[in-house]
Amino acid sequence: MPAPDTVISRPHPLLVDALTAAGFDSTDVHFTPLRSGTDSLPFAATTRDGHQLVVKVRRAGSRSRYPTAAWASARMRAAGIPAAEVLWHSREACVETRCPGRPIEAEPPTPQDLDAATCAGKVLRRLHSIEVGSFGQLDGHGIGQHATIQGWFLNLAPRTAPSLDGLDLPGLLHRTRFILDVGSGRLSGTTPRLLHGDWVGRHLFTDDQQITGVVDLESARGGDPLAELAGWSLREPAPMTKALLGGYFDGPVPADRLLPLVLFRLRIAYSLLHFHASCDETDMVRLRAAQLRADLDDLHHGHLTAVPRITPDARSNARRRP
């Protein structure tokens, strides 16, 4: 894979074919690799008539989620959310508009990033006003995999534990899974809402005044909005989480939301730990283990907090997407 910002002189035919299928003149278009994800290889493209686009191609062996992204994009844009518009898609590729501005991912966060995170909280609240009919990963028709919140919440990795020196991961994961099994009954029968599914700073664009773009919509799902807040808090520094929560809520996080918020943090950290272990990312496994221990201990002592005690610092690689 070429380095970011390197123009590809001989692009893969699939990139050219996707642009042509989307109705654009692909003559002499330059493709520049963007930061890749788990499922897609994205490229920036500028057509001869000035259209600023992103063309994505599916990684070999990954699931095709472009129909989901197209459905979610349409719903978000109808609600006034500045999501990238999916202009064309197939099983193998998609073409979408390129969002203006810059991603919110400075390390450490700048005052402008904190302001943007507050704006992102307001946009997220608007996103969560959109109701869907079921829970879990959505298909291209907006239909999820689970009828109940408990079915979605307990859809977890097998009870296996990677081996890591200095950590009793089997004991930690067993303890976590027990709490999740018991805690699932404490989740309310909320109406599932549309979740972005990977709401982190690098997927949000800003002009330092407002949110100008929301990208990477392939992970859209139906669920409890608190899960989205929990996911952000595990992968962004504490000041960014405080800023996001400040924009999302009209005041402090309501006391009755703290327990489900912590339960969702445990669920997500549990899943992330298994993902990072499968990728041999030892440092990230240790981070997720520390997050699990902190929340389990706080839960045991009854000291529930909206912002987790263990968050990624500026030197970590914790922004990587599962």
FENRACOR-V684839 format. One record per pair of residues at least 4 apart in sequence whose ideal C-beta (glycine too) atoms are under 8 Angstrom apart, sorted by the first residue. I is the first residue (numbers start at 1). GAP is how many residues later the second one is. Records with the same first field share a line. If there is no record, write none. Layout:
I=GAP, GAP
//
This chain:
1=32, 35, 40
2=4, 6, 31
3=30
4=28, 29, 30, 31
5=27, 28
6=26, 27
7=23, 24, 25
8=22, 23, 24, 25, 35
11=4, 5, 18, 20, 32
12=4, 45
13=4
14=4, 43, 78, 79
15=4, 16, 28, 30, 40, 42, 78
16=4, 10, 13
17=4, 76
18=4, 37, 39, 70, 72, 75, 76, 77
19=5, 7, 10, 26, 28, 34, 36, 76
20=4, 6
21=67, 69, 74
22=65, 66, 73
23=64, 65
24=5, 23, 27, 29, 71
25=4, 22, 23, 24
26=21
27=21
28=20
29=16, 17, 18, 19
30=15, 16
31=12, 13, 14, 24
32=11, 12, 13
33=8, 9, 10
34=8, 9, 10, 20
35=7, 167
36=4, 5, 6, 23
37=5, 179, 284
38=21, 24, 283, 284
39=19, 20, 23, 24, 26, 179
40=16, 17, 18, 19, 22, 178
41=15, 16, 18
42=12, 13, 14
43=11, 12, 13, 14
44=8, 9, 10, 54
45=8, 9, 10
46=4, 5, 6, 7
47=4, 6
52=45, 46
53=34, 42, 43, 44, 45
54=30, 41, 42, 43, 44, 161
55=38, 39, 40
56=10, 37, 38, 39, 40
57=35, 36
58=4, 6, 8, 33, 34, 35
64=27, 28
65=4, 153, 154
66=4, 20, 23, 24, 25, 27, 28, 152
67=4, 22, 72, 73
68=4, 69, 70, 71, 72, 149, 150, 151, 152
69=4, 17, 20, 25, 27, 147, 148, 149, 151
70=4, 16, 19, 24, 70
71=4, 67, 68, 69, 70, 71, 149
72=4, 11, 66, 70, 122, 124, 145, 148
73=4, 10, 11, 12, 13, 23, 144
74=4, 12
75=4, 55, 67, 119
76=5, 7, 51, 54, 118, 138, 141
77=4, 5, 6, 8
79=47, 48, 50, 51
80=46
81=42, 45, 46, 133
82=17, 41, 129, 130, 131, 132
83=130, 131, 132, 134
84=12, 13, 14, 15, 129, 130, 131, 133
85=11, 12
86=8, 9, 10, 131
87=8, 9, 10
88=6, 7
89=4, 5, 6
90=4
96=119
99=106, 113, 114, 115, 116
100=105, 107, 112, 113
101=104, 105, 106, 111, 112
102=103, 104, 105
103=98, 99, 100, 101, 102, 103
104=9, 12, 13, 16, 97, 98, 100, 101, 102, 136
105=8, 96, 97, 214
106=4, 6, 7
107=207
108=129, 206
109=4, 5, 8, 128, 130, 131
110=4
111=4
112=4, 94, 96
113=4, 88, 127
114=4, 125, 126, 129
115=4, 93, 128
116=4, 88, 90, 92, 95
117=4, 84, 119, 123, 126, 127, 130
118=4, 125, 126, 128, 129
119=4, 87, 91, 92, 128
120=4, 79, 81, 84, 91, 124, 127
121=4, 122, 123, 124, 125, 126, 127, 128
122=4, 125, 126
123=4, 81, 88, 91
124=4, 72, 75, 101, 104, 105, 120, 123, 124
125=4, 122, 123
127=66, 67, 68, 69
128=65, 66, 67, 97, 100
129=64
130=63, 64
131=60, 61, 62, 63
132=6, 10, 12, 60, 61, 62, 90
133=9, 10, 11, 59, 89
134=9, 10, 11, 12, 13, 58, 88
135=9, 10, 11, 12, 13, 14, 16, 17, 57, 86, 87, 88
136=8, 9, 10, 15, 16, 19, 85, 86, 87
137=7, 8, 60, 82, 83, 84
138=4, 5, 6, 82, 83, 84
139=4, 5
142=80
144=8, 48, 77, 78
145=7, 10
146=5, 6, 9
147=4
148=4, 41
149=4, 38, 39, 40, 41, 43, 74, 75
150=4, 34, 35, 37
151=4
152=70, 71
153=27, 31, 34, 110, 111, 114
154=26, 27, 30
156=21, 24, 111, 114, 115
157=113, 114, 117
159=14, 15, 18
160=114
161=8, 9, 11, 12
162=7, 112, 115, 123
163=6
164=5, 113, 118, 121, 122, 125
167=5, 118, 119, 122
168=4
169=4, 104, 116, 120
170=4
171=4
172=4, 117, 120, 121, 124
173=4, 97, 100, 119
174=4
175=4, 121
176=4, 90, 93, 94, 116, 120
177=4, 93
178=4
179=4, 84, 87, 117, 120
180=4, 83, 86, 87, 90
183=4, 76, 80, 83
184=79
186=73, 74, 77
187=37, 73, 76
188=36, 72
190=34
192=30, 31, 32
193=29, 30, 31, 32
194=26, 28
195=4, 25, 26, 27, 28, 30, 32, 33
196=7, 18, 21, 23, 24, 32
197=20, 21, 22, 23, 24, 31
198=5, 18, 21, 33, 123
199=4, 5, 29, 32, 33
200=4, 31, 32, 35, 36, 119, 121
201=35, 39, 118
202=117
203=11, 12, 13
204=7, 9, 10, 11
205=6, 7, 8, 9, 10
206=4, 5, 6
207=5
216=105
223=4, 5
224=36, 40
225=4
226=4, 31, 34, 35, 38
227=4, 37, 40, 41
228=4
229=4, 15, 16, 19, 32, 35
230=4, 31, 32, 34, 35, 37, 38
231=4, 33, 37
232=4, 8, 9, 12
233=8, 32, 73, 74, 75, 78
234=31, 34, 35, 38, 54, 57, 74, 77, 78, 84
235=77, 83, 84
236=4, 5, 8, 75, 76, 83
237=4, 74, 75, 76, 77
238=4, 69, 70, 73
239=4
240=4
241=4, 65, 66, 67, 70
242=4, 65
243=4
244=4
245=4, 8, 61, 62
249=4, 5
252=54
253=4, 5, 8, 53
254=4
257=4
258=4, 46, 47, 48
259=4, 45
260=4
261=4, 43, 45
262=4, 33, 36, 37, 42, 43
263=4
264=4
265=4, 26, 30, 43
266=4, 26, 29, 30, 33
267=4
268=4
269=4, 19, 22, 23, 26
270=4, 18, 22
271=4, 51
272=4, 12, 16, 50
273=4, 12, 15, 16, 19
274=4
275=4, 47
276=5, 8, 9, 12, 46
277=4, 8
279=5
281=4, 36, 39
282=4
283=4, 33, 34
284=4, 33, 34, 36
285=4
286=4
287=4, 23, 25, 29, 31
288=4
289=4
290=4, 20
291=4, 17, 19
292=4
293=4
294=4, 14, 15, 16
295=4, 13, 14
296=4
297=4
298=4, 5, 6, 7, 11
299=5
305=4
307=4
312=4, 6, 7
//
